[in-house]
Amino acid sequence: MYTFSSKLKTFSFVLMAVGLLGIGYGFLTAPKDIQEVEKLLAAETHEGHGEAKHEVATATTEAHHEVSKDSEVKEETEHKEHLSHVLKQLQNKPWASLYVACIFFMLIAMGTLAFYAIQQVAQAGWSPVLFRVMQGITAYLPVGSVIFFVILIICGLHIFPSNSLFIWLDPEVVAHDKIIANKSGYLNFPFWIVRAAIFLAGWNLYRYFSAKNCLAQDQANDDLWYKKNFNISAGFLVFFIVTESIMSWDWIMSIDPHWSSTLFGWYVFASFFVSGITMITMVTLYLKSRGYLEHVNTSHIHDLAKFMFGISVFWTYLWFSQFMLIWYANIPEEITYFVTRIQLYNLPFFGAVVMNFLFPILILVNTDFKRITWILVMAGIVILLGHYIDFFNMIMPGTVGDRWFIGVSEIASVLFFLGLFIYVVFTALTKAPLLPKRNPYIEESKHFHY
């Protein structure tokens, strides 16, 4: 049995405490009205342009005396509209930061659950010694799902006026936007939240019953519970592949409701799937370093690293396919999505490609490196950070526009959910033996070498 060390538990509590403080700070320091925004923009303008800007401002002031009264009124209206727009973006920032971190860690657990179900259906002989690790990671899914669902409810019911992550939830926006209005049969709060409830409930029910059956198999004299797990895993994968695509439209793509991509569901899947596999590797390596998982050897680690490498290439294939086809077609309503990210998010946009493709390719293409602990830990950290940035790129442009930066809100949100993730996962690992002793393939898995 695994024992949750007091140091790691304290570390998780510290992360959560620091994260909560930072999240609170982010909300408290967000501007409350357009007057605060005007002061902020004035300060930014002064810092950015200095003396040259002062000369332009003087010339502009003189020119204003010559314009008509109607032009002045129009400019004043446009100025207020701009300030209101920036106010929404800045008020969205702490919400968007919380949302990115919340969905990212929840989908890491989801990616792990999908990988676990695939192993069950494939009747894989190499992986049963890792099943308890996978079950420990997926134990975060119920916790993450509850928090995520609460955030969706807050968005839909407009409990906090500062939250406008999904603009199609605003009736005034829908009334003046024909494109969004045409999608209102699908993008409406009741249908959207019901879909979310069905998806989250379905995923969590499979996680609960698959873990329960796996534990029951340890006490059984036959393979009945294993066969039940095989059957429900096959059904779950069908449910998952459909709901995962719809989930990606509902929770991520609808943040940019004027844009759509038929490849988007696969793209999101590849991102959280490789993140889940990477997390399995990281937790396994940690437990091995503490003297647990005695039957896990370098061949198991090598196979996990191969999946990290392979799915990183798959993610890049989807990234390039989506980007290249839209860029080459150059259709205005499609290309705007990438123009925004290249112009305003240039560093994180292309940085994600370096972290999620170039780095894994250079490091993990070597067979020997796939068995070296410190290299895998380094690669794992880069891949997880890279896919966090990938989710950041998908969500932030549609919520905060050009007002983005990695600040207190973003770092604090990651720290909070990381601390919660560590606490839940390692607590779950203490609840059952780390070896599923009655799995039909356990002996093959224990003696897996090549």
Beta strands, then each sheet from edge to edge (+ up, - down):
end
